Amino acid sequence: MNKIKIKVITHEKVVFEDVVDEILTQGIDGKFGILPNHIAITSALDIGVTKVVKDGKSIFMTTMGGILQFKDNTATILTDAAELGSDIDLQRAHVAKEQAEARLKAHDKPEDLSKAQIALAKAIARIKACNNCEL
């Protein structure tokens, strides 16, 4: 088989399920890709954009952390949150980015800084997935 079965799952629903030609995603150690017949791999994911290619067409989605498991040309991504780029409200994502940047500048406590950094990373991922570009 020269295709990959992929399923992206959150606690609430299956966000994406299809047969694709390749996967490019953001692991905690950096970006990596998977092609058919790749060796088995399990990787922790970072907040970012996951891109799948099917018949020459790219599909972008956010993956907000989680884990990717690949074996026998089947990939499963388990994540707390994911959205297809086509489902993202770009204006709302820009507002969230601006709010996160303001919180970064005004942080008073270390835990506020961490929350603002996570919010900013999520907003940037949503903007990039919506604009069909990678991190």
N, CA, C and O of each residue as an XYZ file, in Angstrom:
540
protein
N       0.835     -1.188      0.000
C       0.000      0.000      0.000
C       0.874      1.243      0.000
O       1.799      1.344      0.806
N       0.603      2.178     -0.877
C       1.386      3.395     -0.941
C       0.606      4.602     -0.469
O       0.775      5.710     -0.978
N      -0.241      4.376      0.499
C      -1.030      5.438      1.114
C      -0.979      5.259      2.626
O      -0.583      4.208      3.130
N      -1.389      6.308      3.338
C      -1.428      6.290      4.796
C      -2.864      6.538      5.248
O      -3.501      7.497      4.812
N      -3.361      5.683      6.109
C      -4.652      5.938      6.755
C      -4.352      6.823      7.959
O      -3.502      6.491      8.785
N      -5.048      7.945      8.054
C      -4.823      8.853      9.182
C      -6.151      9.198      9.838
O      -7.180      9.364      9.185
N      -6.078      9.299     11.158
C      -7.234      9.720     11.950
C      -6.713     10.691     13.008
O      -5.772     10.386     13.741
N      -7.345     11.870     13.072
C      -7.011     12.873     14.073
C      -8.198     12.949     15.026
O      -9.317     13.270     14.624
N      -7.934     12.647     16.291
C      -8.998     12.474     17.270
C      -8.773     13.390     18.477
O      -7.664     13.491     19.003
N      -9.869     14.062     18.907
C      -9.858     14.790     20.177
C     -10.751     14.009     21.140
O     -11.285     12.956     20.791
N     -10.903     14.528     22.338
C     -11.786     13.885     23.319
C     -13.235     13.883     22.844
O     -14.023     13.021     23.233
N     -13.576     14.848     22.008
C     -14.960     15.036     21.618
C     -15.347     14.429     20.275
O     -16.497     14.037     20.077
N     -14.377     14.349     19.340
C     -14.761     13.920     17.996
C     -13.548     13.528     17.157
O     -12.397     13.763     17.526
N     -13.855     12.922     16.015
C     -12.841     12.674     14.995
C     -12.810     13.927     14.124
O     -13.798     14.250     13.466
N     -11.691     14.626     14.119
C     -11.563     15.881     13.389
C     -11.267     15.623     11.918
O     -11.741     16.344     11.040
N     -10.472     14.579     11.662
C     -10.085     14.281     10.285
C      -9.819     12.785     10.172
O      -9.190     12.183     11.041
N     -10.308     12.202      9.089
C     -10.041     10.796      8.819
C     -10.052     10.604      7.309
O     -11.032     10.932      6.640
N      -8.944     10.064      6.773
C      -8.852      9.880      5.328
C      -7.646      9.005      5.019
O      -6.927      8.567      5.916
N      -7.445      8.764      3.742
C      -6.265      8.059      3.247
C      -5.456      9.093      2.485
O      -5.968      9.718      1.556
N      -4.182      9.286      2.870
C      -3.366     10.372      2.325
C      -2.024      9.843      1.821
O      -1.669      8.681      2.018
N      -1.293     10.745      1.161
C       0.010     10.387      0.598
C       1.175     10.699      1.529
O       2.203     10.024      1.492
N       1.012     11.721      2.363
C       2.085     12.080      3.302
C       1.542     12.934      4.432
O       0.462     13.515      4.337
N       2.322     12.994      5.509
C       1.976     13.775      6.700
C       3.200     14.591      7.095
O       4.321     14.082      7.092
N       2.982     15.847      7.430
C       4.034     16.693      7.983
C       3.463     17.325      9.237
O       2.406     17.954      9.185
N       4.149     17.167     10.373
C       3.610     17.672     11.630
C       4.714     18.237     12.505
O       5.897     18.154     12.175
N       4.302     18.817     13.631
C       5.220     19.478     14.550
C       5.384     18.654     15.822
O       4.504     18.659     16.683
N       6.500     17.951     15.943
C       6.812     17.229     17.165
C       7.462     18.156     18.174
O       7.833     19.280     17.834
N       7.605     17.701     19.402
C       8.235     18.561     20.416
C       9.719     18.777     20.122
O      10.325     19.724     20.623
N      10.304     17.891     19.303
C      11.712     18.043     18.931
C      11.889     18.667     17.552
O      13.011     18.761     17.055
N      10.800     19.091     16.933
C      10.895     19.718     15.621
C       9.913     19.102     14.639
O       9.185     18.160     14.954
N       9.919     19.663     13.452
C       9.010     19.234     12.405
C       9.502     17.918     11.800
O      10.705     17.705     11.657
N       8.556     17.036     11.446
C       8.946     15.798     10.775
C       7.844     15.345      9.836
O       6.682     15.726      9.980
N       8.230     14.526      8.877
C       7.283     14.020      7.897
C       7.239     12.509      7.898
O       8.174     11.833      8.326
N       6.116     11.999      7.402
C       5.926     10.553      7.301
C       5.395     10.254      5.903
O       4.429     10.865      5.447
N       6.035      9.317      5.244
C       5.603      8.824      3.944
C       5.158      7.373      4.102
O       5.466      6.743      5.115
N       4.444      6.837      3.126
C       4.050      5.428      3.221
C       5.257      4.519      3.468
O       6.359      4.776      2.985
N       5.021      3.469      4.218
C       6.023      2.455      4.564
C       7.120      2.964      5.491
O       8.179      2.346      5.594
N       6.876      4.078      6.162
C       7.801      4.598      7.169
C       7.886      3.578      8.306
O       6.945      2.821      8.544
N       9.012      3.566      8.999
C       9.119      2.673     10.158
C       8.134      3.119     11.229
O       7.706      4.273     11.237
N       7.782      2.234     12.110
C       6.861      2.564     13.203
C       7.479      3.672     14.059
O       8.681      3.684     14.324
N       6.628      4.590     14.478
C       7.096      5.720     15.275
C       5.975      6.180     16.201
O       4.796      6.134     15.848
N       6.366      6.620     17.382
C       5.461      7.287     18.299
C       6.162      8.570     18.714
O       7.325      8.549     19.116
N       5.448      9.689     18.615
C       6.075     10.971     18.916
C       5.104     11.890     19.643
O       3.916     11.940     19.326
N       5.630     12.611     20.617
C       4.855     13.664     21.275
C       4.793     14.858     20.332
O       5.791     15.227     19.713
N       3.619     15.454     20.231
C       3.433     16.594     19.344
C       3.423     17.893     20.133
O       3.033     17.939     21.299
N       3.864     18.942     19.458
C       3.834     20.278     20.028
C       2.593     20.997     19.485
O       1.897     20.462     18.622
N       2.323     22.163     19.968
C       1.259     22.997     19.398
C       1.750     23.440     18.027
O       2.833     24.012     17.901
N       0.949     23.172     17.001
C       1.386     23.566     15.673
C       0.391     23.185     14.597
O      -0.791     22.955     14.856
N       0.911     23.127     13.379
C       0.119     22.814     12.201
C       0.511     21.437     11.704
O       1.695     21.114     11.602
N      -0.484     20.638     11.398
C      -0.260     19.354     10.747
C      -0.783     19.488      9.327
O      -1.897     19.959      9.097
N       0.035     19.069      8.391
C      -0.331     19.116      6.975
C      -0.386     17.693      6.458
O       0.517     16.895      6.709
N      -1.452     17.377      5.732
C      -1.527     16.101      5.032
C      -1.667     16.419      3.553
O      -2.270     17.424      3.176
N      -1.101     15.551      2.718
C      -1.197     15.719      1.273
C      -1.948     14.527      0.715
O      -1.603     13.371      0.963
N      -2.984     14.843     -0.045
C      -3.787     13.795     -0.676
C      -3.946     14.152     -2.148
O      -4.504     15.195     -2.489
N      -3.458     13.292     -2.998
C      -3.569     13.503     -4.449
C      -3.074     14.886     -4.861
O      -3.692     15.550     -5.693
N      -1.957     15.317     -4.274
C      -1.350     16.596     -4.619
C      -1.971     17.803     -3.943
O      -1.474     18.916     -4.113
N      -3.038     17.620     -3.184
C      -3.703     18.724     -2.493
C      -3.330     18.703     -1.014
O      -3.390     17.660     -0.363
N      -2.944     19.869     -0.490
C      -2.577     19.984      0.922
C      -3.784     20.364      1.762
O      -4.580     21.223      1.383
N      -3.906     19.709      2.907
C      -4.950     20.004      3.885
C      -4.238     20.341      5.186
O      -3.395     19.578      5.658
N      -4.583     21.488      5.764
C      -3.923     21.957      6.976
C      -4.882     21.918      8.152
O      -6.077     22.175      8.009
N      -4.339     21.593      9.315
C      -5.133     21.594     10.541
C      -4.224     21.912     11.718
O      -3.015     21.688     11.665
N      -4.818     22.432     12.773
C      -4.059     22.636     13.997
C      -4.057     21.333     14.783
O      -5.031     20.580     14.758
N      -2.983     21.079     15.463
C      -2.922     20.007     16.458
C      -2.283     20.638     17.690
O      -1.133     21.077     17.653
N      -3.029     20.676     18.759
C      -2.603     21.370     19.966
C      -1.973     20.395     20.944
O      -2.540     20.069     21.987
N      -0.773     19.934     20.573
C      -0.091     18.948     21.392
C      -0.653     17.567     21.134
O      -1.374     17.352     20.160
N      -0.325     16.643     21.998
C      -0.830     15.283     21.868
C       0.247     14.299     21.466
O       1.431     14.495     21.742
N      -0.187     13.236     20.807
C       0.737     12.177     20.426
C       0.361     11.638     19.049
O      -0.816     11.529     18.707
N       1.374     11.309     18.279
C       1.184     10.668     16.987
C       1.767      9.270     17.074
O       2.883      9.071     17.553
N       0.994      8.314     16.606
C       1.466      6.940     16.530
C       1.308      6.471     15.089
O       0.242      6.623     14.493
N       2.378      5.898     14.531
C       2.354      5.416     13.150
C       2.887      3.987     13.115
O       3.954      3.690     13.652
N       2.120      3.113     12.470
C       2.542      1.724     12.308
C       1.720      1.114     11.179
O       0.512      1.334     11.092
N       2.375      0.354     10.322
C       1.708     -0.353      9.227
C       0.844      0.589      8.386
O      -0.306      0.282      8.073
N       1.414      1.735      8.027
C       0.744      2.737      7.187
C      -0.565      3.257      7.779
O      -1.474      3.655      7.050
N      -0.648      3.246      9.105
C      -1.788      3.820      9.799
C      -1.268      4.815     10.832
O      -0.450      4.473     11.686
N      -1.758      6.058     10.742
C      -1.350      7.106     11.678
C      -2.555      7.527     12.504
O      -3.650      7.738     11.982
N      -2.327      7.641     13.791
C      -3.354      8.134     14.698
C      -2.762      9.289     15.481
O      -1.697      9.169     16.087
N      -3.471     10.414     15.460
C      -3.075     11.563     16.270
C      -4.146     11.747     17.340
O      -5.317     11.970     17.032
N      -3.731     11.653     18.586
C      -4.598     11.916     19.734
C      -4.191     13.266     20.294
O      -3.041     13.449     20.693
N      -5.112     14.208     20.329
C      -4.792     15.567     20.746
C      -5.945     16.159     21.544
O      -7.099     15.761     21.380
N      -5.621     17.108     22.406
C      -6.667     17.769     23.190
C      -7.582     18.602     22.309
O      -8.787     18.679     22.549
N      -7.002     19.229     21.280
C      -7.794     20.078     20.390
C      -7.176     20.061     18.999
O      -5.956     20.005     18.847
N      -8.037     20.112     17.989
C      -7.600     20.176     16.593
C      -8.712     20.817     15.783
O      -9.895     20.656     16.086
N      -8.314     21.546     14.751
C      -9.285     22.181     13.857
C      -8.738     22.141     12.446
O      -7.542     22.337     12.230
N      -9.605     21.888     11.493
C      -9.229     22.028     10.100
C      -9.059     23.510      9.807
O      -9.834     24.338     10.287
N      -8.050     23.839      9.022
C      -7.817     25.236      8.672
C      -9.044     25.899      8.069
O      -9.301     27.079      8.305
N      -9.798     25.139      7.292
C     -10.997     25.673      6.639
C     -12.117     25.991      7.625
O     -13.062     26.694      7.268
N     -12.033     25.487      8.859
C     -13.062     25.735      9.872
C     -12.716     26.878     10.823
O     -13.519     27.237     11.684
N     -11.535     27.442     10.668
C     -11.057     28.454     11.621
C     -11.556     29.843     11.231
O     -11.531     30.222     10.060
N     -12.011     30.596     12.240
C     -12.403     31.996     12.067
C     -11.118     32.827     12.175
O     -10.597     33.033     13.271
N     -10.618     33.297     11.044
C      -9.330     33.991     11.002
C      -9.350     35.273     11.835
O      -8.381     35.562     12.538
N     -10.417     36.030     11.769
C     -10.497     37.271     12.536
C     -10.417     36.982     14.038
O      -9.724     37.684     14.773
N     -11.125     35.954     14.486
C     -11.092     35.571     15.903
C      -9.684     35.128     16.318
O      -9.232     35.428     17.424
N      -9.000     34.416     15.426
C      -7.637     33.963     15.716
C      -6.686     35.153     15.848
O      -5.809     35.145     16.713
N      -6.846     36.173     15.005
C      -6.005     37.371     15.109
C      -6.264     38.115     16.419
O      -5.326     38.606     17.047
N      -7.527     38.201     16.834
C      -7.867     38.847     18.104
C      -7.222     38.081     19.265
O      -6.662     38.690     20.177
N      -7.301     36.755     19.229
C      -6.687     35.936     20.286
C      -5.174     36.146     20.325
O      -4.583     36.193     21.403
N      -4.551     36.271     19.163
C      -3.104     36.518     19.100
C      -2.761     37.858     19.745
O      -1.828     37.949     20.543
N      -3.515     38.892     19.397
C      -3.268     40.216     19.973
C      -3.456     40.208     21.489
O      -2.671     40.820     22.215
N      -4.486     39.522     21.967
C      -4.730     39.439     23.409
C      -3.589     38.695     24.111
O      -3.156     39.096     25.191
N      -3.112     37.626     23.504
C      -2.009     36.861     24.099
C      -0.735     37.700     24.142
O       0.006     37.661     25.124
N      -0.482     38.455     23.082
C       0.705     39.325     23.063
C       0.606     40.398     24.151
O       1.602     40.727     24.795
N      -0.589     40.938     24.352
C      -0.784     41.941     25.408
C      -0.563     41.320     26.784
O       0.038     41.937     27.664
N      -1.056     40.088     26.963
C      -0.855     39.394     28.247
C       0.625     39.110     28.493
O       1.082     39.152     29.635
N       1.369     38.824     27.438
C       2.811     38.591     27.594
C       3.517     39.843     28.100
O       4.401     39.768     28.953
N       3.124     40.977     27.572
C       3.761     42.236     27.972
C       3.395     42.635     29.396
O       4.187     43.277     30.086
N       2.194     42.256     29.839
C       1.688     42.713     31.137
C       1.754     41.655     32.229
O       1.176     41.847     33.300
N       2.440     40.547     31.989
C       2.408     39.462     32.977
C       3.010     39.896     34.317
O       4.008     40.613     34.377
N       2.363     39.434     35.378
C       2.829     39.748     36.726
C       3.436     38.530     37.413
O       4.313     38.662     38.267
N       2.970     37.359     37.039
C       3.400     36.124     37.695
C       3.948     35.154     36.646
O       3.537     35.202     35.487
N       4.856     34.288     37.038
C       5.408     33.312     36.079
C       4.332     32.436     35.430
O       4.435     32.103     34.249
N       3.301     32.064     36.195
C       2.246     31.223     35.619
C       1.444     31.989     34.566
O       0.922     31.384     33.629
N       1.339     33.318     34.709
C       0.674     34.131     33.693
C       1.478     34.126     32.394
O       0.908     34.072     31.304
N       2.778     34.182     32.516
C       3.658     34.161     31.345
C       3.491     32.854     30.577
O       3.364     32.852     29.352
N       3.493     31.758     31.303
C       3.343     30.444     30.662
C       2.006     30.317     29.937
O       1.958     29.834     28.806
N       0.932     30.744     30.575
C      -0.400     30.683     29.956
C      -0.463     31.574     28.718
O      -1.058     31.194     27.709
N       0.138     32.740     28.789
C       0.134     33.659     27.649
C       0.947     33.089     26.489
O       0.555     33.237     25.331
N       2.073     32.439     26.785
C       2.887     31.826     25.732
C       2.125     30.706     25.031
O       2.196     30.574     23.809
N       1.397     29.902     25.800
C       0.597     28.825     25.212
C      -0.529     29.404     24.363
O      -0.783     28.931     23.255
N      -1.198     30.417     24.878
C      -2.279     31.054     24.118
C      -1.759     31.653     22.820
O      -2.424     31.564     21.788
N      -0.585     32.258     22.860
C       0.015     32.834     21.654
C       0.363     31.741     20.649
O       0.089     31.888     19.458
N       0.961     30.653     21.113
C       1.311     29.541     20.209
C       0.067     28.963     19.539
O       0.091     28.639     18.352
N      -1.015     28.834     20.299
C      -2.269     28.306     19.731
C      -2.840     29.263     18.694
O      -3.284     28.838     17.627
N      -2.829     30.550     19.005
C      -3.362     31.538     18.064
C      -2.548     31.554     16.773
O      -3.116     31.623     15.684
N      -1.233     31.490     16.887
C      -0.373     31.476     15.700
C      -0.629     30.219     14.874
O      -0.690     30.290     13.646
N      -0.779     29.073     15.530
C      -1.070     27.825     14.808
C      -2.392     27.934     14.058
O      -2.495     27.499     12.911
N      -3.391     28.506     14.696
C      -4.702     28.657     14.050
C      -4.602     29.584     12.833
O      -5.192     29.303     11.790
N      -3.860     30.681     12.964
C      -3.693     31.612     11.839
C      -2.970     30.923     10.691
O      -3.376     31.047      9.535
N      -1.913     30.205     11.002
C      -1.148     29.529      9.949
C      -1.963     28.427      9.279
O      -1.903     28.280      8.058
N      -2.712     27.659     10.039
C      -3.540     26.596      9.439
C      -4.622     27.207      8.557
O      -4.935     26.671      7.494
N      -5.187     28.316      8.990
C      -6.236     28.987      8.221
C      -5.669     29.576      6.931
O      -6.345     29.592      5.902
N      -4.444     30.054      6.988
C      -3.799     30.647      5.812
C      -3.077     29.616      4.961
O      -2.367     29.973      4.021
N      -3.256     28.321      5.288
C      -2.631     27.238      4.531
C      -1.117     27.364      4.450
O      -0.522     27.291      3.375
N      -0.514     27.553      5.613
C       0.950     27.573      5.641
C       1.418     26.816      6.872
O       0.663     26.611      7.822
N       2.651     26.414      6.838
C       3.214     25.606      7.912
C       3.953     26.480      8.908
O       4.322     27.613      8.600
N       4.164     25.950     10.099
C       4.966     26.654     11.103
C       6.412     26.665     10.691
O       7.253     27.212     11.405
